[in-house]
Amino acid sequence: QSQFVESGGALVQPGGSLKLSCSASVISIEKYAIGWFRQAPGKEREALACIRSGVFITNYAASAKGRFTISRDNAKSTAYLHMSSLKPEDTGVYYCARQGDNYCKDSVFRPDWALDAWGRGTLVTVSS
C-alpha cells in the first residue's frame, strides 16, 4: 500500500521548469520533516531537499540548491518540489519521504533514513 503518492513528472526540455507534488495517504506529515529524493538511471537514490514541519526551515543538496525549491501545505497533506533550470542529469525517478524534524536540522537526510516504505515515485525526463 502506497503511503506517499508522487506526481507531476514529465518530459521537459533542458532549461525548463517542473513542479512535483507529494501527497500523503493515510499517514500524517504535520509533525514530520519531508524530503525529496532522486534515483537517476543506474545510480543510487540521492537526497535533494528537506523541509521541517513547523518553522519551514529547508535544506538542499549541492545539486539542488539554487535551482530547486521545496515547500509544503500541511492542510493539504502535500509537499512540493519546484524545479527550474533543469539539466539532463536531473533525469530520474523522484520520491518523497518523511522523518522526524531532527533529521532535517542542518542538511538533507539520507535515503536509508526514510521512515516509511518508498512510493512508486514520478519520472522526470530532461531531454531535447
C-alpha positions as CSV (number, residue, x, y, z in Angstrom):
1,Q,0.0,0.0,0.0
2,S,1.4,3.3,-1.1
3,Q,1.7,5.9,1.7
4,F,3.1,8.7,-0.5
5,V,1.9,9.4,-4.0
6,E,4.3,11.4,-6.2
7,S,3.0,13.2,-9.3
8,G,3.9,15.8,-11.8
9,G,6.8,14.1,-13.6
10,A,7.0,14.7,-17.3
11,L,9.3,15.1,-20.3
12,V,10.8,18.6,-20.2
13,Q,13.5,20.4,-22.3
14,P,16.8,21.4,-20.7
15,G,16.4,24.8,-19.0
16,G,12.7,24.2,-18.4
17,S,10.8,24.0,-15.1
18,L,8.6,21.5,-13.4
19,K,6.6,21.2,-10.2
20,L,6.3,17.9,-8.5
21,S,3.7,17.0,-5.8
22,C,3.9,14.5,-2.9
23,S,0.6,13.7,-1.3
24,A,0.3,11.6,1.9
25,S,-2.2,8.9,2.1
26,V,-3.3,7.6,5.5
27,I,-0.2,8.7,7.3
28,S,0.3,12.2,8.7
29,I,3.0,14.7,7.7
30,E,2.0,17.5,10.0
31,K,4.7,16.8,12.6
32,Y,7.4,15.4,10.3
33,A,10.1,16.7,8.0
34,I,9.6,15.9,4.4
35,G,12.4,15.1,2.0
36,W,12.7,14.8,-1.8
37,F,14.9,12.2,-3.3
38,R,16.0,11.2,-6.8
39,Q,17.2,8.0,-8.4
40,A,19.0,8.5,-11.7
41,P,19.3,5.6,-14.2
42,G,21.9,3.2,-13.0
43,K,22.6,5.1,-9.8
44,E,21.7,5.0,-6.1
45,R,18.9,7.1,-4.7
46,E,20.1,10.5,-3.5
47,A,18.7,13.2,-1.2
48,L,17.8,16.5,-2.8
49,A,16.0,18.6,-0.2
50,C,14.1,18.5,3.1
51,I,11.7,20.8,4.9
52,R,10.9,20.8,8.6
53,S,7.3,20.6,10.0
54,G,6.7,23.8,12.0
55,V,9.0,26.6,11.1
56,F,9.6,25.7,7.4
57,I,13.3,25.6,7.5
58,T,14.8,23.9,4.4
59,N,18.0,22.2,3.4
60,Y,19.3,21.4,0.0
61,A,21.9,19.2,-1.6
62,A,24.5,20.9,-3.7
63,S,23.0,19.5,-6.8
64,A,19.6,21.1,-6.0
65,K,20.5,24.4,-4.2
66,G,19.7,27.5,-6.2
67,R,17.5,25.6,-8.8
68,F,15.0,23.6,-6.7
69,T,12.6,24.8,-4.1
70,I,10.8,22.6,-1.6
71,S,7.6,23.7,0.1
72,R,4.6,22.2,1.9
73,D,0.9,22.6,2.6
74,N,0.0,20.7,5.8
75,A,-3.7,21.4,5.3
76,K,-3.5,19.5,2.1
77,S,-1.1,16.9,3.4
78,T,1.1,17.7,0.4
79,A,4.7,18.7,-0.2
80,Y,6.1,20.2,-3.4
81,L,9.3,20.4,-5.3
82,H,9.6,23.2,-7.8
83,M,12.5,22.6,-10.2
84,S,13.9,25.2,-12.6
85,S,16.9,25.3,-15.0
86,L,16.6,21.6,-15.5
87,K,19.6,19.7,-16.8
88,P,19.8,16.3,-18.5
89,E,21.4,14.9,-15.4
90,D,18.3,15.7,-13.4
91,T,16.6,12.8,-15.2
92,G,15.4,10.2,-12.8
93,V,12.6,8.9,-10.7
94,Y,11.7,11.4,-7.9
95,Y,10.4,10.2,-4.5
96,C,9.4,11.8,-1.2
97,A,9.6,10.5,2.4
98,R,9.2,11.6,6.0
99,Q,11.3,11.6,9.1
100,G,11.4,13.4,12.4
101,D,12.4,17.1,12.4
102,N,15.7,16.3,14.0
103,Y,16.7,14.6,10.7
104,C,16.5,17.9,8.8
105,K,18.4,20.2,11.1
106,D,21.4,21.3,9.1
107,S,21.3,19.1,6.0
108,V,19.2,16.7,3.9
109,F,18.6,13.3,5.4
110,R,20.0,10.1,3.8
111,P,17.6,7.9,1.8
112,D,18.2,5.0,4.2
113,W,16.8,7.1,7.0
114,A,13.4,7.4,5.4
115,L,10.7,6.5,7.9
116,D,8.4,4.6,5.6
117,A,8.5,2.4,2.6
118,W,9.1,4.2,-0.7
119,G,6.3,5.0,-3.0
120,R,6.3,4.5,-6.7
121,G,7.9,7.8,-7.5
122,T,7.3,10.0,-10.5
123,L,9.5,10.0,-13.6
124,V,11.2,13.2,-14.8
125,T,13.0,13.1,-18.1
126,V,15.0,16.1,-19.2
127,S,15.9,15.9,-22.9
128,S,15.7,18.0,-26.0
